[in-house]
Amino acid sequence: MDTLVRVTDTLKSFRQTRLSALRSPAEFFDHHRISRPEDLNQATHRISYNTRYFSGNYGLIVAVLAIYAVLTNPLLLLSLAFLIGGFAAINKFAPEPLQVGEHVVTQKSLYTGLFVIGIPLLWLSSPLGTFFWLVGASSVLILGHATIMEPGIESEYSAVQESV
């Protein structure tokens, strides 16, 4: 019951901090604000402002791409499920050593078996390739959007608020 309360509190705090920063799709995809930056200085200013302003939307983009990457790599999904499920099963069902015939099976030996099978399985599923794809795809989408979106009128007042 205590873990359920912690999970609910974590979800509430996540919703309050991250999801409150989400901007509406109409604002995020406002085609009237799309323009090519004149120079590198303007592009840098846009990226700096838009990454703060649309941080919730960009976080959602990264999360959706991560879910897509895991779901389209079945071996990675299987190996993650095996490792996470193995940890959960060992912690739940085998907290004490178990006598099997003449052998004593401890948590340490179960974790060793889990790692001996799980780590090579994880290695074969190429998690680094998936990670670097996620970083590259997220960077292209986020930096591309942040560069072409003109900051709103409120961006002019953000410098005034910071100096006060």
Stockholm file with secondary structure:
# STOCKHOLM 1.0

chainA/1-164         MDTLVRVTDTLKSFRQTRLSALRSPAEFFDHHRISRPEDLNQATHRISYNTRYFSGNYGLIVAVLAIYAVLTNPLLLLSLAFLIGGFAAINKFAPEPLQVGEHVVTQKSLYTGLFVIGIPLLWLSSPLGTFFWLVGASSVLILGHATIMEPGIESEYSAVQESV
#=GR chainA/1-164 SS CHHHHHHHHHHHHHHHHTGGGCCCHHHHTCGGGBCCCSSHHHHHHHHHHHHHHTHHHHHHHHHHHHHHHHHTCHHHHHHHHHHHHHHHHHHHHCSSCEEETTEEECHHHHHHHHHHHHHHHHHHTCHHHHHHHHHHHHHHHHHHHHHHBCCCTHHHHHHHHHHC
#=GC SS_cons         CHHHHHHHHHHHHHHHHTGGGCCCHHHHTCGGGBCCCSSHHHHHHHHHHHHHHTHHHHHHHHHHHHHHHHHTCHHHHHHHHHHHHHHHHHHHHCSSCEEETTEEECHHHHHHHHHHHHHHHHHHTCHHHHHHHHHHHHHHHHHHHHHHBCCCTHHHHHHHHHHC
//
